[in-house]
Amino acid sequence: VDVVYIASPPLTHAAHANAALEFGKPVLCEKPLGIDIATSEALAARATASGIAHGVNFIFASAHPAMQIEQALAQTELGKINGVEAQLHLPNWARRRYAEAPWLMESDQGGFVREVLSHFIYLTERLFGPAVINYSHCRQGLRHGSAITGVVAELTCGDIPINIHGSTLGWGPDVCNYTVWGEHCSYRVHDLHGLQVTTGECWLDSNTAGTDPVSDWHQRQYDQLAAMLDGQTHTLPDFAAGLSVQRLIEGILAD
């Protein structure tokens, strides 16, 4: 066994990860690490102390949009960052995914904030550093114990405001946008894998022509996993980074 990949419901993540570490096996875990912060803190501390390779499977660990925006920021292409917006309207995602995996509709381990927004929280901290929550407000689920149906929140990374608006209610096409508004140009991630850029009145596609962005991400993620297992430099976040995301997500949900 070269690596243990944990893709079961969150309630079982910590137990499986601890078992793998007990046998000295590298771990790639879906988020979150555990069902609560205390469990995740203990797991992250153990993984770090063990020296065993470990990572969290966030999409933006290797997806093209993350790499492209990171490079643009390093080259100061955007100029001053005026703000970031995450807009999620996911009624169709909710209907489909809740039917496929009923645990996703429960408030203890599911919902679109944990399942989808967490990827953008990871991207935010990767691009702009540690985030803090200024305020959040959640719309409760349709029944007791079900996942929330809406969220409005503001975070900050230094002096950069991060505005979040999300919902699973209503009819219409799903919207999944993450926009970095810059002084000179702006970038927008759409549908997790698409990337657009603007310097004026319209958005232009910035994905590599002739490539399937999802297949490209899969290959990039495999390459980063291989690098992690070989002890080389890689972009997969460790459990400590996953814990930071979970703390923010649970803080948003604590409203």
Secondary structure, DSSP 8 states (H G I E B T S, - for coil): ---EEE-S-GGGHHHHHHHHHHTT--EEE-S-SSSSHHHHHHHHHHHHHHT--EEE--GGGT-HHHHHHHHHHHTT-S-SEEEEEEEEE-HHHHHHHHHH-GGGGBTTT-SHIIIIIHHHHHHHHHHH---EEEEEEEE--SSTTB--SEEEEEEEETTEEEEEEEE--SSS--EEEEEEEESS-EEEEETTTEEEEESSSS-EE-S-TT--HHHHHHHHHHHHHHHHHTT-------HHHHHHHHHHHHHHHT-
